[in-house]
Amino acid sequence: MTKSDPVSSRHVPASGAAGEFEIVGADNAEQHASNGHVSLTVRPDGPSRLRKRIAIKRAGTRHACRVQWLFGEIDGVRCYVHDDGTTVRLIMTRQDLYP
C-alpha cells in the first residue's frame, strides 16, 4: 500500500481499543481487512467494497473517545464489524449505518 492508495491508512490505535483496521485490495475484487485481532475478507460475485467508519463519540467532553467500525458490502448487504479489544460485534443489514 502506498500513500496514493485510497485504502491505505496509518496504524493509530484508539486509546483502550484494538488496533486500526488495514484494508488491502480493490472494490469489486477480493479485499481483506485486519486489525491483528479480527479480520474480514470480501470475496465478491457482484458489486462490493470494504471501508472503515471512524467517529469521535461524546466529542467536546472529557469522555470523548475514538470509535472505529469496519464494513464490507456485497450487492447492497453490509456486514459491520466493531472490535473494542475485548468484544467483537457484527451487524448485517442493507441499511447505511453510522454506528
N, C-alpha and C positions, 0 to 999 in steps of 0.2 A: 504494500500500500504506500502511496506517495501523498505529498501534500495536495496535489491536484486531484487525487482520487476522492470523489464526493462521499464515499462510505468510510474513509479512514477517520480515526479520531485519536486524541491523546489519551493516555491512561491517567485519569484523575479520579481516584476513588472518592466516593462520598464519605463523609465522616460517619463512622459506625456502620457502614453498609458494605456490601460486596463491591468488587471492582467494576470498572466501566466495561460495558459490552463492546467488543470489537467485531465489526462486520466485514466479511470477506465475500466477494462475488458481485454479480451484477443483477439488476432487475431482469425478470423473465428468464433467468437461468438459475442453476443451483447456487444458493447462498448459505453461509454458515455464520453464526454469531455465538460468542462465548465470553464469559467474564471470569473464566478459570474455575467456576463452581457449577454453573448451569450453561447448557448450550442448546441452540435451536438450529435445525437445518431445514431449509425450504427446498424441496425437490419438485418443481412445478410441472404441470402438464397443461398450464394455461397462464394467463397474466399473473405475475407475482412480484412481491417486493418484501424487503426486510428493513426495518427502520427502528430508531430509538426515539423515545419521547422523554425529555428532561424538563423538570419543573422545580421551582422553589416553593415549597409549601410553607404556609404561615409567614410569608415574607414580611419584613418590617418589624418582626417581633424577635425576642431573644430565643424563641423556639423554632426559628426558621431552619429548614433543612432541605437539602437537595434530594430529589426523588427521580429515579430513572426506571422507565419501562421499556421493554423491547416488544416489537410486534412484527409478526410475519403474516403475510397475506397471500392467499391463492384464490383466484376467482371471487373476490369480494368477501371471503371468510377470513377473519383475523384471529390470530392467537396472540394474546397479550401476555407477557412474562414479566414478573417482578421478583427480584431476589434481594432481600434485605440482609443477607448474611446468615440468617438462621431459618427463615421460612421462604419457600418459593410459592408464588401464587400464579395460577394460569386462568385466563378468561378467554373463551371462544365466543365470537359474535360476528354479526355483519355490521354492527354499529361502529361508528367512528368515536372511540372513547378518548378522553383526556384524563386518565386516572391520576 
